[in-house]
Amino acid sequence: MKLLLLLLACLPAFAQPSDEAAVKTTINQLFQGMQKADSTVLKTLFMPGARLQTVINKQGDVSVRDEAISMFINSIGKAKAGTLDERLSGMDIKIDGELATAWTPYVFYFQNKKSHCGVNAFTLVKVGESWKIQTIIDTRRKDNCPDLPKQ
């Protein structure tokens, strides 16, 4: 009986990371890859057919712009390391089975200068033991952007 209790007490030490932690890791790897201008890392994070979208609001005329993930990854690979810095002020994750969403308010810095801010809404899918990004849709604005410390 004591051995069983000891084994049960040790289970958390041997457990795999929680799904929430794994989703956070995938998202953080995206932003670390952007900072390092490492397109190789980025390629591993997305599902085939993944989508990148931006909500555009020009004086009340709202539309959604699509960008191919391959173009996004290529543009990151052409950047100079350290010039792209997207800082998150939080991460709200919801998970149901193999589907996760994450709401991440951000401020984007380009060459250490505040460029814009908004929110990313991620959809991720669990494939095997990995969480892959299926969609990112974001908002972007220039006004009312808080200062966020470098992480």
Secondary structure as UniProt FT lines:
FT   HELIX           2..14
FT   HELIX           19..36
FT   HELIX           39..43
FT   TURN            44..45
FT   STRAND          46..58
FT   TURN            59..60
FT   STRAND          61..68
FT   HELIX           69..78
FT   TURN            81..82
FT   STRAND          84..88
FT   STRAND          92..96
FT   TURN            97..98
FT   STRAND          99..110
FT   TURN            111..112
FT   STRAND          113..127
FT   TURN            128..129
FT   STRAND          130..139
//
